[in-house]
Amino acid sequence: MKSQLKNIGILVNDYRINYRVKDIIKFLLNNRDISNLYVFNLGIELKNKNKFSKFVSTYFKKGFYAFVSRIFFVFIIQFEKIFLLSENKNHLNTINIKDFFKEAIHLNQKNNNKFGLLLSKKNLEILQKKKLYLIINFSSQYLKGEILNSSKHGIISIHNGNPEYIRGGPSSFWEVCNSLKYSGYIIQKLGHGLDNGKILALKKLKTEKFFLRNQNKVYNKSYKHLKKVCEYIIIKNCLPRFIKVKASNKIYKSPSIKNVFRYIFSSYL
């Protein structure tokens, strides 16, 4: 008996996303079990996209200390990008994925909730009419409400960090700063709560000495693993067995000046 063809949705808040997604999209487009592949753009403009605006916004919203912390952290990123990623210069590159899709659906969703994104009734109906088999989330939004139930197998995404030790971000930085032996990532079915979904895959990787090298290593592995998880779901017609993990209660945020210098001394001196 021929298996039923499947509709897959890709969720983004900008058509320009990490270049590693290209391999996943090509795999899905070439899969005979997939009838339609849609991209749904939430249409939420990420505020202050350019660096200058981000600095100004940080100063006025969070104060001088956070402003200076931001400057030092961006300096670290730029320094390591130039001097430590000579063999992986494309690590932070993005691509425009819109042209890969026959149908790109712009939802024009407003960011209507301080503690997460609640999709409007109209946009929920748009998703539901597509009768989606699976949604893969590449947006940066914390999703809440009925969107989590808008496809047969829910919404899956990558979290670059092992929630046993690190929740929040920047991804792959705190493992180096805190001198953890292992970094890692999870692939999860999104649930209610920050980084608190049902874990489908967990991988630990030896932590590199420098932040961007560590992040590049984790990203390369996690996007390839996500492709394997998608393949498993499509073939087996079910999600992988859930993995139980006791998540850390601490949620990390952007590093302060103190933590940036702690990182510099531990990694460079």
C-alpha positions in Angstrom: 0.0 0.0 0.0 1.4 3.4 -1.0 2.1 5.7 1.9 0.1 8.9 2.2 2.0 11.9 0.9 2.9 14.4 3.5 2.9 18.2 3.8 5.8 19.8 5.6 6.0 23.3 6.9 9.1 25.4 7.6 8.6 28.2 10.1 10.9 31.3 9.9 10.7 35.0 10.9 13.1 36.0 8.1 13.8 34.3 4.8 17.5 34.9 5.4 18.6 32.1 7.8 21.6 30.0 8.6 23.1 28.5 5.4 23.1 25.0 7.0 19.4 24.8 6.5 19.9 24.4 2.7 20.8 20.7 3.0 17.6 20.0 5.0 15.4 21.8 2.5 17.0 20.0 -0.4 16.5 16.7 1.3 12.8 17.5 1.9 12.3 18.7 -1.7 13.7 15.5 -3.1 11.8 13.2 -0.8 9.2 11.2 -2.7 7.0 10.9 0.4 6.5 14.6 0.7 3.7 16.2 -1.4 4.3 19.9 -0.5 6.9 21.9 1.3 5.8 25.3 2.6 7.7 28.1 4.2 5.7 30.2 6.7 7.2 33.6 7.4 5.9 35.0 10.7 6.6 38.4 9.3 8.0 39.7 12.6 10.7 42.2 11.8 13.6 41.6 14.2 14.1 45.0 15.7 17.4 46.7 15.4 19.0 44.4 12.8 22.1 46.5 12.2 24.8 46.6 14.8 24.7 50.4 15.5 20.9 50.2 16.2 21.5 47.3 18.5 24.1 49.2 20.5 21.8 52.2 20.8 18.9 50.1 21.8 20.9 48.3 24.5 22.1 51.6 25.9 18.6 53.1 26.3 16.9 50.0 27.4 19.4 48.3 29.6 21.9 51.0 30.6 25.6 51.8 30.2 26.9 48.6 31.7 24.9 46.4 29.3 26.0 48.7 26.5 29.7 48.3 27.2 29.2 44.5 27.8 27.6 44.3 24.3 30.5 46.1 22.7 33.1 43.8 24.2 31.1 40.7 23.3 30.7 41.7 19.7 34.5 42.5 19.6 35.2 38.9 20.7 32.9 37.6 17.9 34.5 39.7 15.2 38.1 38.9 16.5 37.4 35.1 16.5 35.6 35.3 13.1 38.7 36.8 11.5 41.5 35.0 13.3 40.1 31.6 14.5 37.8 30.6 11.7 40.1 30.6 8.8 38.9 27.2 7.7 35.3 27.8 8.5 34.6 31.4 7.4 31.1 30.6 6.3 30.1 29.7 9.9 27.9 32.8 10.4 26.7 33.1 6.8 23.0 33.2 5.9 21.1 32.4 2.7 17.7 33.4 1.3 15.5 30.3 1.2 12.5 31.8 -0.4 13.3 30.7 -3.9 13.4 27.1 -2.9 9.7 27.0 -2.3 6.8 27.0 -4.8 4.7 28.7 -2.1 6.0 31.1 0.5 3.3 32.2 2.9 3.7 35.5 4.7 1.7 35.5 7.9 2.3 39.1 9.0 2.0 38.1 12.6 2.3 40.7 15.4 4.5 39.9 18.3 1.5 40.1 20.6 2.7 38.6 23.9 5.6 39.6 26.1 6.3 36.0 27.2 5.9 34.3 23.8 4.3 34.4 20.4 0.6 33.6 20.3 -0.5 33.1 16.7 -3.7 34.9 15.6 -6.8 32.9 14.9 -6.5 33.9 11.2 -3.0 32.6 10.9 -3.8 29.4 12.8 -6.5 28.7 10.2 -3.9 29.2 7.4 -1.7 26.6 9.0 -4.5 24.2 9.7 -5.8 24.3 6.2 -2.5 23.0 4.9 -3.0 19.8 6.9 0.6 19.7 7.9 2.4 16.5 8.8 5.3 18.2 10.5 6.5 21.8 11.2 10.3 22.5 11.5 11.0 25.7 13.3 13.9 27.9 12.3 12.4 31.1 13.8 13.8 32.7 16.9 10.4 33.1 18.4 9.3 31.5 21.7 6.0 29.8 20.4 3.0 29.4 22.6 -0.6 28.3 22.3 -2.4 26.3 19.5 0.4 26.6 17.0 2.1 23.8 18.9 -0.7 21.5 17.9 -1.1 22.7 14.3 0.5 19.7 12.6 0.2 15.9 13.1 3.6 15.6 14.8 3.8 19.1 16.2 6.8 21.4 15.8 10.4 20.3 16.1 13.5 22.5 16.4 17.1 22.6 17.5 18.3 24.0 20.8 22.1 24.4 20.7 23.0 23.7 24.3 22.5 20.8 26.7 19.6 21.8 28.9 21.1 19.7 31.8 23.7 22.5 32.2 22.9 25.4 29.9 19.6 27.0 29.0 19.4 30.3 27.2 22.3 31.8 25.3 24.4 32.8 23.5 24.6 29.2 22.2 28.0 27.4 22.8 29.5 30.4 24.7 28.7 29.5 28.4 30.1 26.0 28.0 33.5 27.5 27.2 33.2 30.3 29.7 32.3 27.9 32.5 35.0 25.4 31.4 32.5 22.6 30.9 34.0 19.4 29.5 31.1 18.9 27.1 28.9 21.2 25.0 26.0 19.9 23.0 22.6 20.3 21.5 19.1 18.8 21.6 16.4 18.3 19.0 13.0 18.7 20.6 9.3 18.7 20.0 8.3 22.1 21.2 6.1 22.2 24.3 5.0 24.8 26.9 8.0 26.4 28.5 11.3 27.8 27.4 13.6 24.9 26.1 11.2 22.6 27.9 9.8 20.5 25.1 10.1 16.7 24.6 13.6 15.8 23.7 14.0 13.6 20.6 17.8 13.6 20.4 20.6 14.7 22.6 24.3 14.9 21.7 27.3 15.8 23.8 30.5 17.1 22.1 33.8 17.9 23.7 34.0 21.6 24.3 36.5 23.6 22.2 38.8 26.2 23.8 37.3 29.1 21.9 33.7 30.3 21.6 33.1 30.5 17.8 35.1 27.3 17.2 32.8 25.6 19.7 29.7 27.1 18.2 30.7 26.1 14.7 31.3 22.5 15.8 28.0 22.3 17.5 26.0 23.9 14.7 27.6 21.6 12.1 26.6 18.5 14.1 23.1 19.7 15.1 21.8 20.6 11.7 23.0 17.3 10.2 21.3 15.5 13.1 18.0 17.4 12.5 18.0 16.1 9.0 18.3 12.6 10.3 15.5 13.1 12.7 13.3 14.5 9.9 14.1 11.4 7.8 13.2 9.1 10.7 9.8 10.8 11.2 9.0 10.6 7.5 10.0 6.9 7.2 8.6 5.6 10.5 5.6 7.9 10.6 6.2 8.6 14.3 8.5 10.7 16.5 11.7 9.1 18.0 11.3 7.9 21.6 11.5 10.8 24.0 14.6 11.2 26.1 14.2 12.2 29.8 16.5 15.0 30.9 16.5 17.0 34.1 16.8 20.6 32.9 18.8 23.2 34.8 16.8 25.9 36.5 19.2 28.6 35.5 18.6 30.5 32.3 21.7 32.3 30.8 21.6 35.6 29.0 24.1 37.8 27.2 27.4 37.9 29.1 28.4 40.9 31.2 31.8 42.6 31.0 32.9 40.5 34.0 32.0 37.2 32.1 33.6 38.4 28.9 36.9 39.0 30.6 36.6 35.7 32.5 36.2 34.1 29.1 39.2 36.0 27.7 41.5 35.0 30.6 40.4 31.3 30.5 40.7 30.9 26.8 43.5 33.2 25.7 45.8 33.7 28.7 
